[in-house]
Amino acid sequence: MRVVRLSSIADRMYEIVLNKESINKFNERKITMRILFINNSGAGYADYVNIAENTTIDQFFAIKMQGQQENDCLIRVNRQPVPKDYVLQEGDRVTITPTKIEGARLVIA
């Protein structure tokens, strides 16, 4: 009788551990959020990306547009200009468009 009782306790503990793992997986999913990123640099592209919560537009630009200056781009969120410290939200649409295009040179004949 005692062995059966211990095994039922062990089964219950296993269920608790599984539930804890499920909760941790749910929390891990909540840490990231999905936004639409439209990059108009070069050929351009649009894609959904996952980012961490509380990411500012300044941090996002530094990650996605490495080697480029913020001053050379028009940055919009949901079609509106935003300040550098704007915190991105789930479902935001981020558009980055270069304002200076290199490669053209003035030739006077």
Phi and psi restraints in degrees (range 20) as a CNS / XPLOR table:
assign (resid 1 and name C) (resid 2 and name N)
       (resid 2 and name CA) (resid 2 and name C) 1.0 -64.1 20.0 2
assign (resid 2 and name N) (resid 2 and name CA)
       (resid 2 and name C) (resid 3 and name N) 1.0 -39.4 20.0 2
assign (resid 2 and name C) (resid 3 and name N)
       (resid 3 and name CA) (resid 3 and name C) 1.0 -62.4 20.0 2
assign (resid 3 and name N) (resid 3 and name CA)
       (resid 3 and name C) (resid 4 and name N) 1.0 -41.2 20.0 2
assign (resid 3 and name C) (resid 4 and name N)
       (resid 4 and name CA) (resid 4 and name C) 1.0 -64.3 20.0 2
assign (resid 4 and name N) (resid 4 and name CA)
       (resid 4 and name C) (resid 5 and name N) 1.0 -41.3 20.0 2
assign (resid 4 and name C) (resid 5 and name N)
       (resid 5 and name CA) (resid 5 and name C) 1.0 -65.3 20.0 2
assign (resid 5 and name N) (resid 5 and name CA)
       (resid 5 and name C) (resid 6 and name N) 1.0 -42.4 20.0 2
assign (resid 5 and name C) (resid 6 and name N)
       (resid 6 and name CA) (resid 6 and name C) 1.0 -63.9 20.0 2
assign (resid 6 and name N) (resid 6 and name CA)
       (resid 6 and name C) (resid 7 and name N) 1.0 -38.3 20.0 2
assign (resid 6 and name C) (resid 7 and name N)
       (resid 7 and name CA) (resid 7 and name C) 1.0 -68.2 20.0 2
assign (resid 7 and name N) (resid 7 and name CA)
       (resid 7 and name C) (resid 8 and name N) 1.0 -35.0 20.0 2
assign (resid 7 and name C) (resid 8 and name N)
       (resid 8 and name CA) (resid 8 and name C) 1.0 -68.8 20.0 2
assign (resid 8 and name N) (resid 8 and name CA)
       (resid 8 and name C) (resid 9 and name N) 1.0 -35.1 20.0 2
assign (resid 8 and name C) (resid 9 and name N)
       (resid 9 and name CA) (resid 9 and name C) 1.0 -66.0 20.0 2
assign (resid 9 and name N) (resid 9 and name CA)
       (resid 9 and name C) (resid 10 and name N) 1.0 -41.8 20.0 2
assign (resid 9 and name C) (resid 10 and name N)
       (resid 10 and name CA) (resid 10 and name C) 1.0 -62.4 20.0 2
assign (resid 10 and name N) (resid 10 and name CA)
       (resid 10 and name C) (resid 11 and name N) 1.0 -40.6 20.0 2
assign (resid 10 and name C) (resid 11 and name N)
       (resid 11 and name CA) (resid 11 and name C) 1.0 -62.6 20.0 2
assign (resid 11 and name N) (resid 11 and name CA)
       (resid 11 and name C) (resid 12 and name N) 1.0 -40.8 20.0 2
assign (resid 11 and name C) (resid 12 and name N)
       (resid 12 and name CA) (resid 12 and name C) 1.0 -64.9 20.0 2
assign (resid 12 and name N) (resid 12 and name CA)
       (resid 12 and name C) (resid 13 and name N) 1.0 -41.5 20.0 2
assign (resid 12 and name C) (resid 13 and name N)
       (resid 13 and name CA) (resid 13 and name C) 1.0 -63.0 20.0 2
assign (resid 13 and name N) (resid 13 and name CA)
       (resid 13 and name C) (resid 14 and name N) 1.0 -39.7 20.0 2
assign (resid 13 and name C) (resid 14 and name N)
       (resid 14 and name CA) (resid 14 and name C) 1.0 -61.8 20.0 2
assign (resid 14 and name N) (resid 14 and name CA)
       (resid 14 and name C) (resid 15 and name N) 1.0 -41.7 20.0 2
assign (resid 14 and name C) (resid 15 and name N)
       (resid 15 and name CA) (resid 15 and name C) 1.0 -63.0 20.0 2
assign (resid 15 and name N) (resid 15 and name CA)
       (resid 15 and name C) (resid 16 and name N) 1.0 -40.1 20.0 2
assign (resid 15 and name C) (resid 16 and name N)
       (resid 16 and name CA) (resid 16 and name C) 1.0 -64.4 20.0 2
assign (resid 16 and name N) (resid 16 and name CA)
       (resid 16 and name C) (resid 17 and name N) 1.0 -43.2 20.0 2
assign (resid 16 and name C) (resid 17 and name N)
       (resid 17 and name CA) (resid 17 and name C) 1.0 -62.0 20.0 2
assign (resid 17 and name N) (resid 17 and name CA)
       (resid 17 and name C) (resid 18 and name N) 1.0 -43.4 20.0 2
assign (resid 17 and name C) (resid 18 and name N)
       (resid 18 and name CA) (resid 18 and name C) 1.0 -62.1 20.0 2
assign (resid 18 and name N) (resid 18 and name CA)
       (resid 18 and name C) (resid 19 and name N) 1.0 -42.0 20.0 2
assign (resid 18 and name C) (resid 19 and name N)
       (resid 19 and name CA) (resid 19 and name C) 1.0 -63.9 20.0 2
assign (resid 19 and name N) (resid 19 and name CA)
       (resid 19 and name C) (resid 20 and name N) 1.0 -38.6 20.0 2
assign (resid 19 and name C) (resid 20 and name N)
       (resid 20 and name CA) (resid 20 and name C) 1.0 -64.4 20.0 2
assign (resid 20 and name N) (resid 20 and name CA)
       (resid 20 and name C) (resid 21 and name N) 1.0 -41.4 20.0 2
assign (resid 20 and name C) (resid 21 and name N)
       (resid 21 and name CA) (resid 21 and name C) 1.0 -64.1 20.0 2
assign (resid 21 and name N) (resid 21 and name CA)
       (resid 21 and name C) (resid 22 and name N) 1.0 -38.9 20.0 2
assign (resid 21 and name C) (resid 22 and name N)
       (resid 22 and name CA) (resid 22 and name C) 1.0 -63.7 20.0 2
assign (resid 22 and name N) (resid 22 and name CA)
       (resid 22 and name C) (resid 23 and name N) 1.0 -41.1 20.0 2
assign (resid 22 and name C) (resid 23 and name N)
       (resid 23 and name CA) (resid 23 and name C) 1.0 -64.7 20.0 2
assign (resid 23 and name N) (resid 23 and name CA)
       (resid 23 and name C) (resid 24 and name N) 1.0 -42.2 20.0 2
assign (resid 23 and name C) (resid 24 and name N)
       (resid 24 and name CA) (resid 24 and name C) 1.0 -62.8 20.0 2
assign (resid 24 and name N) (resid 24 and name CA)
       (resid 24 and name C) (resid 25 and name N) 1.0 -41.3 20.0 2
assign (resid 24 and name C) (resid 25 and name N)
       (resid 25 and name CA) (resid 25 and name C) 1.0 -63.2 20.0 2
assign (resid 25 and name N) (resid 25 and name CA)
       (resid 25 and name C) (resid 26 and name N) 1.0 -40.4 20.0 2
assign (resid 25 and name C) (resid 26 and name N)
       (resid 26 and name CA) (resid 26 and name C) 1.0 -62.7 20.0 2
assign (resid 26 and name N) (resid 26 and name CA)
       (resid 26 and name C) (resid 27 and name N) 1.0 -43.5 20.0 2
assign (resid 26 and name C) (resid 27 and name N)
       (resid 27 and name CA) (resid 27 and name C) 1.0 -64.2 20.0 2
assign (resid 27 and name N) (resid 27 and name CA)
       (resid 27 and name C) (resid 28 and name N) 1.0 -38.0 20.0 2
assign (resid 27 and name C) (resid 28 and name N)
       (resid 28 and name CA) (resid 28 and name C) 1.0 -62.7 20.0 2
assign (resid 28 and name N) (resid 28 and name CA)
       (resid 28 and name C) (resid 29 and name N) 1.0 -38.5 20.0 2
assign (resid 28 and name C) (resid 29 and name N)
       (resid 29 and name CA) (resid 29 and name C) 1.0 -65.7 20.0 2
assign (resid 29 and name N) (resid 29 and name CA)
       (resid 29 and name C) (resid 30 and name N) 1.0 -33.9 20.0 2
assign (resid 29 and name C) (resid 30 and name N)
       (resid 30 and name CA) (resid 30 and name C) 1.0 -73.6 20.0 2
assign (resid 30 and name N) (resid 30 and name CA)
       (resid 30 and name C) (resid 31 and name N) 1.0 -19.0 20.0 2
assign (resid 30 and name C) (resid 31 and name N)
       (resid 31 and name CA) (resid 31 and name C) 1.0 -67.5 20.0 2
assign (resid 31 and name N) (resid 31 and name CA)
       (resid 31 and name C) (resid 32 and name N) 1.0 -31.8 20.0 2
assign (resid 31 and name C) (resid 32 and name N)
       (resid 32 and name CA) (resid 32 and name C) 1.0 -105.5 20.0 2
assign (resid 32 and name N) (resid 32 and name CA)
       (resid 32 and name C) (resid 33 and name N) 1.0 156.7 20.0 2
assign (resid 32 and name C) (resid 33 and name N)
       (resid 33 and name CA) (resid 33 and name C) 1.0 -136.0 20.0 2
assign (resid 33 and name N) (resid 33 and name CA)
       (resid 33 and name C) (resid 34 and name N) 1.0 162.0 20.0 2
assign (resid 33 and name C) (resid 34 and name N)
       (resid 34 and name CA) (resid 34 and name C) 1.0 -109.0 20.0 2
assign (resid 34 and name N) (resid 34 and name CA)
       (resid 34 and name C) (resid 35 and name N) 1.0 129.9 20.0 2
assign (resid 34 and name C) (resid 35 and name N)
       (resid 35 and name CA) (resid 35 and name C) 1.0 -131.1 20.0 2
assign (resid 35 and name N) (resid 35 and name CA)
       (resid 35 and name C) (resid 36 and name N) 1.0 161.7 20.0 2
assign (resid 35 and name C) (resid 36 and name N)
       (resid 36 and name CA) (resid 36 and name C) 1.0 -95.8 20.0 2
assign (resid 36 and name N) (resid 36 and name CA)
       (resid 36 and name C) (resid 37 and name N) 1.0 124.9 20.0 2
assign (resid 36 and name C) (resid 37 and name N)
       (resid 37 and name CA) (resid 37 and name C) 1.0 -112.7 20.0 2
assign (resid 37 and name N) (resid 37 and name CA)
       (resid 37 and name C) (resid 38 and name N) 1.0 120.1 20.0 2
assign (resid 37 and name C) (resid 38 and name N)
       (resid 38 and name CA) (resid 38 and name C) 1.0 -112.3 20.0 2
assign (resid 38 and name N) (resid 38 and name CA)
       (resid 38 and name C) (resid 39 and name N) 1.0 114.0 20.0 2
assign (resid 38 and name C) (resid 39 and name N)
       (resid 39 and name CA) (resid 39 and name C) 1.0 -106.5 20.0 2
assign (resid 39 and name N) (resid 39 and name CA)
       (resid 39 and name C) (resid 40 and name N) 1.0 112.5 20.0 2
assign (resid 39 and name C) (resid 40 and name N)
       (resid 40 and name CA) (resid 40 and name C) 1.0 -95.0 20.0 2
assign (resid 40 and name N) (resid 40 and name CA)
       (resid 40 and name C) (resid 41 and name N) 1.0 15.9 20.0 2
assign (resid 40 and name C) (resid 41 and name N)
       (resid 41 and name CA) (resid 41 and name C) 1.0 -84.4 20.0 2
assign (resid 41 and name N) (resid 41 and name CA)
       (resid 41 and name C) (resid 42 and name N) 1.0 133.9 20.0 2
assign (resid 41 and name C) (resid 42 and name N)
       (resid 42 and name CA) (resid 42 and name C) 1.0 65.9 20.0 2
assign (resid 42 and name N) (resid 42 and name CA)
       (resid 42 and name C) (resid 43 and name N) 1.0 -129.8 20.0 2
assign (resid 42 and name C) (resid 43 and name N)
       (resid 43 and name CA) (resid 43 and name C) 1.0 -73.1 20.0 2
assign (resid 43 and name N) (resid 43 and name CA)
       (resid 43 and name C) (resid 44 and name N) 1.0 -22.4 20.0 2
assign (resid 43 and name C) (resid 44 and name N)
       (resid 44 and name CA) (resid 44 and name C) 1.0 77.2 20.0 2
assign (resid 44 and name N) (resid 44 and name CA)
       (resid 44 and name C) (resid 45 and name N) 1.0 158.0 20.0 2
assign (resid 44 and name C) (resid 45 and name N)
       (resid 45 and name CA) (resid 45 and name C) 1.0 -164.4 20.0 2
assign (resid 45 and name N) (resid 45 and name CA)
       (resid 45 and name C) (resid 46 and name N) 1.0 163.2 20.0 2
assign (resid 45 and name C) (resid 46 and name N)
       (resid 46 and name CA) (resid 46 and name C) 1.0 -133.6 20.0 2
assign (resid 46 and name N) (resid 46 and name CA)
       (resid 46 and name C) (resid 47 and name N) 1.0 136.1 20.0 2
assign (resid 46 and name C) (resid 47 and name N)
       (resid 47 and name CA) (resid 47 and name C) 1.0 -159.3 20.0 2
assign (resid 47 and name N) (resid 47 and name CA)
       (resid 47 and name C) (resid 48 and name N) 1.0 152.7 20.0 2
assign (resid 47 and name C) (resid 48 and name N)
       (resid 48 and name CA) (resid 48 and name C) 1.0 -81.4 20.0 2
assign (resid 48 and name N) (resid 48 and name CA)
       (resid 48 and name C) (resid 49 and name N) 1.0 136.3 20.0 2
assign (resid 48 and name C) (resid 49 and name N)
       (resid 49 and name CA) (resid 49 and name C) 1.0 -129.6 20.0 2
assign (resid 49 and name N) (resid 49 and name CA)
       (resid 49 and name C) (resid 50 and name N) 1.0 150.4 20.0 2
assign (resid 49 and name C) (resid 50 and name N)
       (resid 50 and name CA) (resid 50 and name C) 1.0 -99.0 20.0 2
assign (resid 50 and name N) (resid 50 and name CA)
       (resid 50 and name C) (resid 51 and name N) 1.0 131.2 20.0 2
assign (resid 50 and name C) (resid 51 and name N)
       (resid 51 and name CA) (resid 51 and name C) 1.0 -131.8 20.0 2
assign (resid 51 and name N) (resid 51 and name CA)
       (resid 51 and name C) (resid 52 and name N) 1.0 161.9 20.0 2
assign (resid 51 and name C) (resid 52 and name N)
       (resid 52 and name CA) (resid 52 and name C) 1.0 -73.4 20.0 2
assign (resid 52 and name N) (resid 52 and name CA)
       (resid 52 and name C) (resid 53 and name N) 1.0 150.0 20.0 2
assign (resid 52 and name C) (resid 53 and name N)
       (resid 53 and name CA) (resid 53 and name C) 1.0 -62.1 20.0 2
assign (resid 53 and name N) (resid 53 and name CA)
       (resid 53 and name C) (resid 54 and name N) 1.0 154.2 20.0 2
assign (resid 53 and name C) (resid 54 and name N)
       (resid 54 and name CA) (resid 54 and name C) 1.0 65.7 20.0 2
assign (resid 54 and name N) (resid 54 and name CA)
       (resid 54 and name C) (resid 55 and name N) 1.0 23.7 20.0 2
assign (resid 54 and name C) (resid 55 and name N)
       (resid 55 and name CA) (resid 55 and name C) 1.0 -81.3 20.0 2
assign (resid 55 and name N) (resid 55 and name CA)
       (resid 55 and name C) (resid 56 and name N) 1.0 128.8 20.0 2
assign (resid 55 and name C) (resid 56 and name N)
       (resid 56 and name CA) (resid 56 and name C) 1.0 -85.7 20.0 2
assign (resid 56 and name N) (resid 56 and name CA)
       (resid 56 and name C) (resid 57 and name N) 1.0 163.6 20.0 2
assign (resid 56 and name C) (resid 57 and name N)
       (resid 57 and name CA) (resid 57 and name C) 1.0 -64.8 20.0 2
assign (resid 57 and name N) (resid 57 and name CA)
       (resid 57 and name C) (resid 58 and name N) 1.0 -32.4 20.0 2
assign (resid 57 and name C) (resid 58 and name N)
       (resid 58 and name CA) (resid 58 and name C) 1.0 -63.6 20.0 2
assign (resid 58 and name N) (resid 58 and name CA)
       (resid 58 and name C) (resid 59 and name N) 1.0 -44.7 20.0 2
assign (resid 58 and name C) (resid 59 and name N)
       (resid 59 and name CA) (resid 59 and name C) 1.0 -65.8 20.0 2
assign (resid 59 and name N) (resid 59 and name CA)
       (resid 59 and name C) (resid 60 and name N) 1.0 -41.6 20.0 2
assign (resid 59 and name C) (resid 60 and name N)
       (resid 60 and name CA) (resid 60 and name C) 1.0 -61.9 20.0 2
assign (resid 60 and name N) (resid 60 and name CA)
       (resid 60 and name C) (resid 61 and name N) 1.0 -43.8 20.0 2
assign (resid 60 and name C) (resid 61 and name N)
       (resid 61 and name CA) (resid 61 and name C) 1.0 -61.0 20.0 2
assign (resid 61 and name N) (resid 61 and name CA)
       (resid 61 and name C) (resid 62 and name N) 1.0 -43.9 20.0 2
assign (resid 61 and name C) (resid 62 and name N)
       (resid 62 and name CA) (resid 62 and name C) 1.0 -61.7 20.0 2
assign (resid 62 and name N) (resid 62 and name CA)
       (resid 62 and name C) (resid 63 and name N) 1.0 -34.6 20.0 2
assign (resid 62 and name C) (resid 63 and name N)
       (resid 63 and name CA) (resid 63 and name C) 1.0 -76.7 20.0 2
assign (resid 63 and name N) (resid 63 and name CA)
       (resid 63 and name C) (resid 64 and name N) 1.0 -47.6 20.0 2
assign (resid 63 and name C) (resid 64 and name N)
       (resid 64 and name CA) (resid 64 and name C) 1.0 -84.5 20.0 2
assign (resid 64 and name N) (resid 64 and name CA)
       (resid 64 and name C) (resid 65 and name N) 1.0 -26.5 20.0 2
assign (resid 64 and name C) (resid 65 and name N)
       (resid 65 and name CA) (resid 65 and name C) 1.0 -120.7 20.0 2
assign (resid 65 and name N) (resid 65 and name CA)
       (resid 65 and name C) (resid 66 and name N) 1.0 51.4 20.0 2
assign (resid 65 and name C) (resid 66 and name N)
       (resid 66 and name CA) (resid 66 and name C) 1.0 -58.9 20.0 2
assign (resid 66 and name N) (resid 66 and name CA)
       (resid 66 and name C) (resid 67 and name N) 1.0 136.1 20.0 2
assign (resid 66 and name C) (resid 67 and name N)
       (resid 67 and name CA) (resid 67 and name C) 1.0 86.6 20.0 2
assign (resid 67 and name N) (resid 67 and name CA)
       (resid 67 and name C) (resid 68 and name N) 1.0 -0.8 20.0 2
assign (resid 67 and name C) (resid 68 and name N)
       (resid 68 and name CA) (resid 68 and name C) 1.0 -112.6 20.0 2
assign (resid 68 and name N) (resid 68 and name CA)
       (resid 68 and name C) (resid 69 and name N) 1.0 151.2 20.0 2
assign (resid 68 and name C) (resid 69 and name N)
       (resid 69 and name CA) (resid 69 and name C) 1.0 -90.8 20.0 2
assign (resid 69 and name N) (resid 69 and name CA)
       (resid 69 and name C) (resid 70 and name N) 1.0 140.7 20.0 2
assign (resid 69 and name C) (resid 70 and name N)
       (resid 70 and name CA) (resid 70 and name C) 1.0 -62.2 20.0 2
assign (resid 70 and name N) (resid 70 and name CA)
       (resid 70 and name C) (resid 71 and name N) 1.0 -33.0 20.0 2
assign (resid 70 and name C) (resid 71 and name N)
       (resid 71 and name CA) (resid 71 and name C) 1.0 -66.5 20.0 2
assign (resid 71 and name N) (resid 71 and name CA)
       (resid 71 and name C) (resid 72 and name N) 1.0 -19.7 20.0 2
assign (resid 71 and name C) (resid 72 and name N)
       (resid 72 and name CA) (resid 72 and name C) 1.0 -92.2 20.0 2
assign (resid 72 and name N) (resid 72 and name CA)
       (resid 72 and name C) (resid 73 and name N) 1.0 5.7 20.0 2
assign (resid 72 and name C) (resid 73 and name N)
       (resid 73 and name CA) (resid 73 and name C) 1.0 -132.4 20.0 2
assign (resid 73 and name N) (resid 73 and name CA)
       (resid 73 and name C) (resid 74 and name N) 1.0 149.8 20.0 2
assign (resid 73 and name C) (resid 74 and name N)
       (resid 74 and name CA) (resid 74 and name C) 1.0 -98.2 20.0 2
assign (resid 74 and name N) (resid 74 and name CA)
       (resid 74 and name C) (resid 75 and name N) 1.0 118.6 20.0 2
assign (resid 74 and name C) (resid 75 and name N)
       (resid 75 and name CA) (resid 75 and name C) 1.0 -111.1 20.0 2
assign (resid 75 and name N) (resid 75 and name CA)
       (resid 75 and name C) (resid 76 and name N) 1.0 125.0 20.0 2
assign (resid 75 and name C) (resid 76 and name N)
       (resid 76 and name CA) (resid 76 and name C) 1.0 -129.8 20.0 2
assign (resid 76 and name N) (resid 76 and name CA)
       (resid 76 and name C) (resid 77 and name N) 1.0 149.2 20.0 2
assign (resid 76 and name C) (resid 77 and name N)
       (resid 77 and name CA) (resid 77 and name C) 1.0 -124.6 20.0 2
assign (resid 77 and name N) (resid 77 and name CA)
       (resid 77 and name C) (resid 78 and name N) 1.0 124.0 20.0 2
assign (resid 77 and name C) (resid 78 and name N)
       (resid 78 and name CA) (resid 78 and name C) 1.0 53.6 20.0 2
assign (resid 78 and name N) (resid 78 and name CA)
       (resid 78 and name C) (resid 79 and name N) 1.0 41.7 20.0 2
assign (resid 78 and name C) (resid 79 and name N)
       (resid 79 and name CA) (resid 79 and name C) 1.0 68.4 20.0 2
assign (resid 79 and name N) (resid 79 and name CA)
       (resid 79 and name C) (resid 80 and name N) 1.0 13.4 20.0 2
assign (resid 79 and name C) (resid 80 and name N)
       (resid 80 and name CA) (resid 80 and name C) 1.0 -123.6 20.0 2
assign (resid 80 and name N) (resid 80 and name CA)
       (resid 80 and name C) (resid 81 and name N) 1.0 140.3 20.0 2
assign (resid 80 and name C) (resid 81 and name N)
       (resid 81 and name CA) (resid 81 and name C) 1.0 -64.5 20.0 2
assign (resid 81 and name N) (resid 81 and name CA)
       (resid 81 and name C) (resid 82 and name N) 1.0 144.1 20.0 2
assign (resid 81 and name C) (resid 82 and name N)
       (resid 82 and name CA) (resid 82 and name C) 1.0 -132.9 20.0 2
assign (resid 82 and name N) (resid 82 and name CA)
       (resid 82 and name C) (resid 83 and name N) 1.0 156.8 20.0 2
assign (resid 82 and name C) (resid 83 and name N)
       (resid 83 and name CA) (resid 83 and name C) 1.0 -72.8 20.0 2
assign (resid 83 and name N) (resid 83 and name CA)
       (resid 83 and name C) (resid 84 and name N) 1.0 164.7 20.0 2
assign (resid 83 and name C) (resid 84 and name N)
       (resid 84 and name CA) (resid 84 and name C) 1.0 -60.8 20.0 2
assign (resid 84 and name N) (resid 84 and name CA)
       (resid 84 and name C) (resid 85 and name N) 1.0 -30.9 20.0 2
assign (resid 84 and name C) (resid 85 and name N)
       (resid 85 and name CA) (resid 85 and name C) 1.0 -91.4 20.0 2
assign (resid 85 and name N) (resid 85 and name CA)
       (resid 85 and name C) (resid 86 and name N) 1.0 10.7 20.0 2
assign (resid 85 and name C) (resid 86 and name N)
       (resid 86 and name CA) (resid 86 and name C) 1.0 -62.4 20.0 2
assign (resid 86 and name N) (resid 86 and name CA)
       (resid 86 and name C) (resid 87 and name N) 1.0 129.4 20.0 2
assign (resid 86 and name C) (resid 87 and name N)
       (resid 87 and name CA) (resid 87 and name C) 1.0 -91.5 20.0 2
assign (resid 87 and name N) (resid 87 and name CA)
       (resid 87 and name C) (resid 88 and name N) 1.0 122.7 20.0 2
assign (resid 87 and name C) (resid 88 and name N)
       (resid 88 and name CA) (resid 88 and name C) 1.0 -66.6 20.0 2
assign (resid 88 and name N) (resid 88 and name CA)
       (resid 88 and name C) (resid 89 and name N) 1.0 145.5 20.0 2
assign (resid 88 and name C) (resid 89 and name N)
       (resid 89 and name CA) (resid 89 and name C) 1.0 -117.7 20.0 2
assign (resid 89 and name N) (resid 89 and name CA)
       (resid 89 and name C) (resid 90 and name N) 1.0 159.0 20.0 2
assign (resid 89 and name C) (resid 90 and name N)
       (resid 90 and name CA) (resid 90 and name C) 1.0 -53.7 20.0 2
assign (resid 90 and name N) (resid 90 and name CA)
       (resid 90 and name C) (resid 91 and name N) 1.0 129.5 20.0 2
assign (resid 90 and name C) (resid 91 and name N)
       (resid 91 and name CA) (resid 91 and name C) 1.0 85.8 20.0 2
assign (resid 91 and name N) (resid 91 and name CA)
       (resid 91 and name C) (resid 92 and name N) 1.0 0.9 20.0 2
assign (resid 91 and name C) (resid 92 and name N)
       (resid 92 and name CA) (resid 92 and name C) 1.0 -62.2 20.0 2
assign (resid 92 and name N) (resid 92 and name CA)
       (resid 92 and name C) (resid 93 and name N) 1.0 154.3 20.0 2
assign (resid 92 and name C) (resid 93 and name N)
       (resid 93 and name CA) (resid 93 and name C) 1.0 -115.0 20.0 2
assign (resid 93 and name N) (resid 93 and name CA)
       (resid 93 and name C) (resid 94 and name N) 1.0 110.8 20.0 2
assign (resid 93 and name C) (resid 94 and name N)
       (resid 94 and name CA) (resid 94 and name C) 1.0 -102.9 20.0 2
assign (resid 94 and name N) (resid 94 and name CA)
       (resid 94 and name C) (resid 95 and name N) 1.0 125.7 20.0 2
assign (resid 94 and name C) (resid 95 and name N)
       (resid 95 and name CA) (resid 95 and name C) 1.0 -120.6 20.0 2
assign (resid 95 and name N) (resid 95 and name CA)
       (resid 95 and name C) (resid 96 and name N) 1.0 127.2 20.0 2
assign (resid 95 and name C) (resid 96 and name N)
       (resid 96 and name CA) (resid 96 and name C) 1.0 -121.0 20.0 2
assign (resid 96 and name N) (resid 96 and name CA)
       (resid 96 and name C) (resid 97 and name N) 1.0 118.3 20.0 2
assign (resid 96 and name C) (resid 97 and name N)
       (resid 97 and name CA) (resid 97 and name C) 1.0 -123.4 20.0 2
assign (resid 97 and name N) (resid 97 and name CA)
       (resid 97 and name C) (resid 98 and name N) 1.0 126.3 20.0 2
assign (resid 97 and name C) (resid 98 and name N)
       (resid 98 and name CA) (resid 98 and name C) 1.0 -68.7 20.0 2
assign (resid 98 and name N) (resid 98 and name CA)
       (resid 98 and name C) (resid 99 and name N) 1.0 140.7 20.0 2
assign (resid 98 and name C) (resid 99 and name N)
       (resid 99 and name CA) (resid 99 and name C) 1.0 -100.9 20.0 2
assign (resid 99 and name N) (resid 99 and name CA)
       (resid 99 and name C) (resid 100 and name N) 1.0 -18.6 20.0 2
assign (resid 99 and name C) (resid 100 and name N)
       (resid 100 and name CA) (resid 100 and name C) 1.0 -116.0 20.0 2
assign (resid 100 and name N) (resid 100 and name CA)
       (resid 100 and name C) (resid 101 and name N) 1.0 123.5 20.0 2
assign (resid 100 and name C) (resid 101 and name N)
       (resid 101 and name CA) (resid 101 and name C) 1.0 -112.3 20.0 2
assign (resid 101 and name N) (resid 101 and name CA)
       (resid 101 and name C) (resid 102 and name N) 1.0 118.9 20.0 2
assign (resid 101 and name C) (resid 102 and name N)
       (resid 102 and name CA) (resid 102 and name C) 1.0 -85.2 20.0 2
assign (resid 102 and name N) (resid 102 and name CA)
       (resid 102 and name C) (resid 103 and name N) 1.0 160.2 20.0 2
assign (resid 102 and name C) (resid 103 and name N)
       (resid 103 and name CA) (resid 103 and name C) 1.0 113.7 20.0 2
assign (resid 103 and name N) (resid 103 and name CA)
       (resid 103 and name C) (resid 104 and name N) 1.0 -26.4 20.0 2
assign (resid 103 and name C) (resid 104 and name N)
       (resid 104 and name CA) (resid 104 and name C) 1.0 -85.3 20.0 2
assign (resid 104 and name N) (resid 104 and name CA)
       (resid 104 and name C) (resid 105 and name N) 1.0 140.9 20.0 2
assign (resid 104 and name C) (resid 105 and name N)
       (resid 105 and name CA) (resid 105 and name C) 1.0 -136.8 20.0 2
assign (resid 105 and name N) (resid 105 and name CA)
       (resid 105 and name C) (resid 106 and name N) 1.0 137.5 20.0 2
assign (resid 105 and name C) (resid 106 and name N)
       (resid 106 and name CA) (resid 106 and name C) 1.0 -77.1 20.0 2
assign (resid 106 and name N) (resid 106 and name CA)
       (resid 106 and name C) (resid 107 and name N) 1.0 125.7 20.0 2
assign (resid 106 and name C) (resid 107 and name N)
       (resid 107 and name CA) (resid 107 and name C) 1.0 -120.0 20.0 2
assign (resid 107 and name N) (resid 107 and name CA)
       (resid 107 and name C) (resid 108 and name N) 1.0 121.6 20.0 2
assign (resid 107 and name C) (resid 108 and name N)
       (resid 108 and name CA) (resid 108 and name C) 1.0 -104.4 20.0 2
assign (resid 108 and name N) (resid 108 and name CA)
       (resid 108 and name C) (resid 109 and name N) 1.0 121.3 20.0 2
